[in-house]
């Protein structure tokens, strides 16, 4: 698989968690929290409007984190482009899983 500067990797998925967007990198076992503009940009990778200079830093960061690949599969999210796209934070998947609430905890209200 040859990485492309404007395509997503097939094994990186985006999910919405508590009104935030999270990329789950299954291969590298990492999660990346995105701002809304970054989520929009992720969903639209490969489209002409992403050739804009303001997105080049975000696409470069995706490449540095090994999140780009060959996928043309559509992504459906409810996000808008309203500012500079950015990865807000990242963490190994095991750390993120350990920070999830314990559903057997009697004090968990979910």
Z-matrix of the N, CA and C atoms (Angstrom, degrees):
N
C 1 1.456
C 2 1.525 1 108.69
N 3 1.299 2 116.12 1 124.72
C 4 1.456 3 121.63 2 177.38
C 5 1.519 4 109.22 3 -95.92
N 6 1.315 5 117.44 4 128.38
C 7 1.464 6 120.97 5 179.30
C 8 1.518 7 109.90 6 -70.82
N 9 1.297 8 114.94 7 145.31
C 10 1.457 9 121.66 8 178.09
C 11 1.512 10 108.46 9 -118.84
N 12 1.321 11 118.71 10 146.69
C 13 1.459 12 119.66 11 -178.98
C 14 1.524 13 112.92 12 -72.29
N 15 1.318 14 118.39 13 -4.50
C 16 1.456 15 118.09 14 -178.36
C 17 1.531 16 113.38 15 -139.30
N 18 1.317 17 117.48 16 27.24
C 19 1.467 18 121.81 17 178.39
C 20 1.526 19 109.27 18 -127.36
N 21 1.332 20 114.91 19 153.60
C 22 1.458 21 120.77 20 178.80
C 23 1.536 22 110.32 21 -90.74
N 24 1.315 23 116.61 22 153.91
C 25 1.465 24 120.48 23 170.15
C 26 1.515 25 107.80 24 -76.72
N 27 1.341 26 116.11 25 144.34
C 28 1.464 27 121.19 26 -178.69
C 29 1.526 28 113.37 27 -64.93
N 30 1.320 29 117.34 28 -29.34
C 31 1.459 30 120.19 29 -175.53
C 32 1.529 31 113.25 30 -97.54
N 33 1.332 32 116.76 31 18.16
C 34 1.465 33 121.80 32 173.22
C 35 1.520 34 106.73 33 -111.89
N 36 1.320 35 116.00 34 119.62
C 37 1.462 36 119.81 35 -178.41
C 38 1.523 37 110.33 36 -115.55
N 39 1.319 38 114.94 37 154.95
C 40 1.457 39 120.07 38 177.94
C 41 1.521 40 108.36 39 -113.25
N 42 1.322 41 115.95 40 135.92
C 43 1.459 42 121.75 41 176.98
C 44 1.528 43 108.27 42 -133.27
N 45 1.316 44 115.08 43 154.91
C 46 1.458 45 120.11 44 175.73
C 47 1.519 46 108.01 45 -102.87
N 48 1.332 47 115.45 46 126.42
C 49 1.460 48 121.93 47 -178.79
C 50 1.520 49 107.76 48 -129.59
N 51 1.314 50 117.26 49 115.65
C 52 1.465 51 121.88 50 178.67
C 53 1.527 52 111.90 51 49.60
N 54 1.308 53 116.51 52 50.16
C 55 1.472 54 124.55 53 178.26
C 56 1.526 55 113.42 54 63.14
N 57 1.338 56 116.95 55 20.91
C 58 1.458 57 121.91 56 172.47
C 59 1.521 58 107.52 57 -122.44
N 60 1.315 59 116.40 58 154.05
C 61 1.453 60 121.63 59 -178.76
C 62 1.518 61 109.39 60 -106.11
N 63 1.327 62 115.75 61 133.31
C 64 1.455 63 121.85 62 -175.48
C 65 1.524 64 109.30 63 -127.95
N 66 1.339 65 116.48 64 128.05
C 67 1.456 66 121.22 65 170.57
C 68 1.517 67 107.76 66 -89.52
N 69 1.310 68 116.48 67 131.12
C 70 1.458 69 121.35 68 176.12
C 71 1.525 70 107.34 69 -109.40
N 72 1.318 71 115.25 70 112.22
C 73 1.461 72 122.90 71 -179.74
C 74 1.520 73 106.88 72 -93.88
N 75 1.337 74 115.72 73 99.16
C 76 1.458 75 120.30 74 -175.08
C 77 1.526 76 112.90 75 -69.97
N 78 1.327 77 117.27 76 -35.80
C 79 1.466 78 120.78 77 -178.06
C 80 1.527 79 111.31 78 -66.33
N 81 1.317 80 116.76 79 -46.95
C 82 1.469 81 121.25 80 -177.22
C 83 1.523 82 113.16 81 -94.65
N 84 1.337 83 116.89 82 0.53
C 85 1.465 84 123.26 83 178.76
C 86 1.522 85 111.79 84 52.36
N 87 1.328 86 115.20 85 56.46
C 88 1.458 87 122.86 86 179.13
C 89 1.515 88 109.10 87 -134.12
N 90 1.331 89 115.91 88 154.17
C 91 1.458 90 120.35 89 169.13
C 92 1.523 91 108.02 90 -119.96
N 93 1.334 92 115.03 91 150.52
C 94 1.463 93 121.56 92 179.86
C 95 1.524 94 107.26 93 -134.71
N 96 1.322 95 116.90 94 120.71
C 97 1.457 96 121.90 95 177.66
C 98 1.519 97 107.67 96 -85.68
N 99 1.340 98 116.32 97 128.09
C 100 1.456 99 122.28 98 -177.88
C 101 1.514 100 111.03 99 -108.50
N 102 1.330 101 116.66 100 149.79
C 103 1.456 102 118.03 101 168.26
C 104 1.534 103 107.64 102 -78.51
N 105 1.318 104 117.11 103 172.41
C 106 1.461 105 120.38 104 -173.62
C 107 1.532 106 112.27 105 -62.41
N 108 1.313 107 117.51 106 -38.41
C 109 1.463 108 120.62 107 178.76
C 110 1.527 109 111.33 108 -65.37
N 111 1.327 110 116.62 109 -37.76
C 112 1.463 111 120.38 110 178.06
C 113 1.525 112 110.68 111 -67.36
N 114 1.335 113 117.09 112 -38.39
C 115 1.470 114 120.28 113 176.83
C 116 1.524 115 110.33 114 -62.66
N 117 1.323 116 116.42 115 -42.35
C 118 1.464 117 120.68 116 177.82
C 119 1.527 118 109.47 117 -62.28
N 120 1.331 119 116.66 118 -46.14
C 121 1.465 120 121.02 119 -179.37
C 122 1.524 121 110.91 120 -61.78
N 123 1.346 122 117.56 121 -41.65
C 124 1.468 123 121.47 122 178.24
C 125 1.528 124 110.14 123 -58.98
N 126 1.321 125 116.15 124 -44.96
C 127 1.464 126 120.56 125 -178.60
C 128 1.522 127 112.33 126 -66.49
N 129 1.323 128 117.73 127 -24.83
C 130 1.457 129 121.66 128 -175.90
C 131 1.533 130 113.58 129 -107.76
N 132 1.328 131 117.91 130 12.15
C 133 1.463 132 119.66 131 178.31
C 134 1.516 133 109.96 132 -54.75
N 135 1.311 134 116.32 133 136.43
C 136 1.457 135 121.74 134 179.40
C 137 1.511 136 113.57 135 97.43
N 138 1.324 137 117.78 136 -11.69
C 139 1.454 138 120.91 137 178.98
C 140 1.524 139 110.00 138 -88.31
N 141 1.304 140 116.03 139 154.96
C 142 1.469 141 122.11 140 -173.13
C 143 1.523 142 113.35 141 -56.87
N 144 1.338 143 118.12 142 -39.40
C 145 1.462 144 119.29 143 -175.49
C 146 1.521 145 113.54 144 -66.07
N 147 1.324 146 117.76 145 -14.08
C 148 1.458 147 119.90 146 178.83
C 149 1.523 148 112.51 147 -81.08
N 150 1.305 149 117.52 148 -0.18
C 151 1.458 150 120.21 149 176.51
C 152 1.529 151 111.37 150 -77.47
N 153 1.325 152 117.13 151 -3.85
C 154 1.461 153 121.42 152 -179.09
C 155 1.527 154 110.77 153 -59.95
N 156 1.315 155 116.34 154 145.37
C 157 1.463 156 122.56 155 -178.84
C 158 1.530 157 111.69 156 -59.96
N 159 1.327 158 118.03 157 -36.09
C 160 1.477 159 120.53 158 -176.62
C 161 1.521 160 112.93 159 -64.23
N 162 1.327 161 117.95 160 -18.38
C 163 1.455 162 120.42 161 179.61
C 164 1.518 163 113.18 162 -95.52
N 165 1.307 164 117.66 163 -7.93
C 166 1.460 165 120.01 164 -175.12
C 167 1.528 166 112.24 165 -62.47
N 168 1.311 167 118.48 166 -36.20
C 169 1.466 168 121.05 167 179.16
C 170 1.527 169 110.61 168 -65.73
N 171 1.337 170 116.70 169 -40.36
C 172 1.462 171 120.19 170 178.80
C 173 1.526 172 110.58 171 -66.01
N 174 1.324 173 117.27 172 -45.47
C 175 1.464 174 120.99 173 179.30
C 176 1.534 175 109.94 174 -63.03
N 177 1.320 176 117.73 175 -37.97
C 178 1.468 177 121.29 176 176.46
C 179 1.522 178 110.81 177 -62.91
N 180 1.330 179 116.92 178 -40.77
C 181 1.464 180 120.29 179 178.46
C 182 1.520 181 110.70 180 -65.70
N 183 1.339 182 117.64 181 -39.82
C 184 1.463 183 120.37 182 175.84
C 185 1.527 184 110.53 183 -59.52
N 186 1.321 185 116.61 184 -42.24
C 187 1.465 186 120.74 185 179.23
C 188 1.528 187 110.99 186 -64.51
N 189 1.329 188 117.42 187 -43.14
C 190 1.462 189 121.28 188 179.59
C 191 1.527 190 111.53 189 -61.38
N 192 1.313 191 117.01 190 -32.45
C 193 1.464 192 121.65 191 -178.92
C 194 1.528 193 111.94 192 -91.61
N 195 1.341 194 117.22 193 9.99
C 196 1.462 195 123.88 194 176.14
C 197 1.539 196 111.87 195 59.27
N 198 1.342 197 116.97 196 43.89
C 199 1.462 198 121.57 197 -178.59
C 200 1.527 199 112.86 198 -105.44
N 201 1.318 200 117.34 199 -1.14
C 202 1.459 201 120.05 200 -177.89
C 203 1.517 202 110.90 201 -101.12
N 204 1.337 203 115.20 202 150.47
C 205 1.459 204 120.43 203 -178.57
C 206 1.508 205 111.06 204 -157.56
N 207 1.333 206 117.04 205 -125.61
C 208 1.460 207 121.58 206 -173.49
C 209 1.521 208 114.67 207 -127.88
N 210 1.315 209 119.38 208 5.76
C 211 1.459 210 121.62 209 -172.06
C 212 1.522 211 113.92 210 -73.40
N 213 1.344 212 114.87 211 132.03
C 214 1.457 213 122.22 212 171.97
C 215 1.521 214 110.63 213 -107.45
N 216 1.327 215 117.39 214 3.52
C 217 1.464 216 121.03 215 -176.85
C 218 1.520 217 110.08 216 -61.67
N 219 1.337 218 117.22 217 133.68
C 220 1.464 219 119.59 218 -178.95
C 221 1.527 220 111.77 219 -68.09
N 222 1.301 221 115.24 220 149.93
C 223 1.465 222 122.69 221 176.03
C 224 1.513 223 106.90 222 -121.18
N 225 1.319 224 116.63 223 130.45
C 226 1.461 225 120.84 224 -179.23
C 227 1.526 226 109.81 225 -109.80
N 228 1.322 227 116.25 226 112.75
C 229 1.461 228 121.77 227 176.73
C 230 1.515 229 109.13 228 -138.88
N 231 1.303 230 116.48 229 159.22
C 232 1.461 231 122.70 230 176.50
C 233 1.524 232 108.30 231 -102.78
N 234 1.317 233 116.20 232 81.29
C 235 1.462 234 121.25 233 179.98
C 236 1.518 235 108.30 234 -139.31
N 237 1.314 236 115.56 235 158.42
C 238 1.454 237 120.37 236 178.93
C 239 1.523 238 109.56 237 -125.03
N 240 1.316 239 115.06 238 162.05
C 241 1.456 240 120.87 239 175.45
C 242 1.516 241 106.86 240 -96.25
N 243 1.326 242 116.26 241 105.59
C 244 1.463 243 119.50 242 -174.33
C 245 1.527 244 112.81 243 -133.57
N 246 1.295 245 117.86 244 13.32
C 247 1.462 246 120.64 245 -179.80
C 248 1.503 247 109.91 246 179.11
N 249 1.306 248 116.23 247 -165.84
C 250 1.455 249 121.11 248 -179.60
C 251 1.525 250 110.36 249 -74.49
N 252 1.344 251 117.74 250 122.38
C 253 1.462 252 119.27 251 178.34
C 254 1.522 253 110.79 252 -67.79
N 255 1.331 254 115.85 253 139.02
C 256 1.461 255 119.39 254 -178.16
C 257 1.520 256 110.98 255 -155.45
N 258 1.323 257 114.71 256 149.77
C 259 1.455 258 120.98 257 168.00
C 260 1.524 259 105.39 258 -85.16
N 261 1.322 260 116.49 259 117.23
C 262 1.460 261 122.47 260 -174.27
C 263 1.520 262 111.32 261 -75.46
N 264 1.325 263 116.48 262 -42.72
C 265 1.459 264 120.85 263 177.72
C 266 1.522 265 108.97 264 -159.62
N 267 1.324 266 115.45 265 163.04
C 268 1.463 267 122.35 266 179.06
C 269 1.516 268 108.35 267 -141.45
N 270 1.334 269 115.12 268 153.85
C 271 1.457 270 119.86 269 177.37
C 272 1.522 271 108.92 270 -159.52
N 273 1.330 272 116.73 271 150.67
C 274 1.457 273 118.63 272 173.06
C 275 1.526 274 109.53 273 -59.47
N 276 1.306 275 116.74 274 144.50
C 277 1.458 276 121.45 275 -177.09
C 278 1.519 277 112.15 276 -57.93
N 279 1.325 278 117.98 277 -37.32
C 280 1.459 279 121.08 278 -179.78
C 281 1.525 280 110.74 279 -64.16
N 282 1.330 281 118.09 280 -36.50
C 283 1.468 282 121.21 281 177.82
C 284 1.518 283 109.74 282 -67.38
N 285 1.319 284 117.06 283 -44.02
C 286 1.460 285 120.86 284 179.10
C 287 1.515 286 110.49 285 -62.20
N 288 1.326 287 117.75 286 -41.13
C 289 1.465 288 120.89 287 -179.97
C 290 1.522 289 111.04 288 -65.03
N 291 1.323 290 117.04 289 -37.21
C 292 1.463 291 120.37 290 179.53
C 293 1.521 292 112.18 291 -70.33
N 294 1.333 293 117.94 292 -19.65
C 295 1.461 294 121.24 293 179.26
C 296 1.519 295 113.30 294 -92.32
N 297 1.336 296 117.26 295 -0.62
C 298 1.463 297 120.67 296 177.81
C 299 1.521 298 109.07 297 -74.60
N 300 1.343 299 116.83 298 150.85
C 301 1.461 300 118.61 299 178.81
C 302 1.524 301 111.18 300 -65.74
N 303 1.294 302 115.58 301 148.20
C 304 1.449 303 121.85 302 177.05
C 305 1.524 304 108.27 303 -88.49
N 306 1.326 305 116.69 304 113.11
C 307 1.458 306 120.57 305 -175.12
C 308 1.528 307 112.60 306 -68.35
N 309 1.340 308 118.05 307 -16.44
C 310 1.454 309 119.90 308 175.75
C 311 1.525 310 111.73 309 -86.93
N 312 1.326 311 116.68 310 -5.42
C 313 1.456 312 122.00 311 178.21
C 314 1.535 313 108.87 312 -70.00
N 315 1.336 314 117.84 313 123.96
C 316 1.475 315 119.68 314 -177.98
C 317 1.518 316 113.91 315 -64.96
N 318 1.337 317 117.18 316 -16.60
C 319 1.469 318 120.50 317 179.71
C 320 1.528 319 112.95 318 -91.93
N 321 1.357 320 116.74 319 -6.52
C 322 1.463 321 120.53 320 178.76
C 323 1.515 322 109.41 321 -72.39
N 324 1.331 323 115.35 322 126.06
C 325 1.465 324 121.67 323 177.51
C 326 1.506 325 108.47 324 -113.78
N 327 1.311 326 118.40 325 98.45
C 328 1.449 327 120.65 326 -176.19
C 329 1.456 328 116.05 327 -135.77
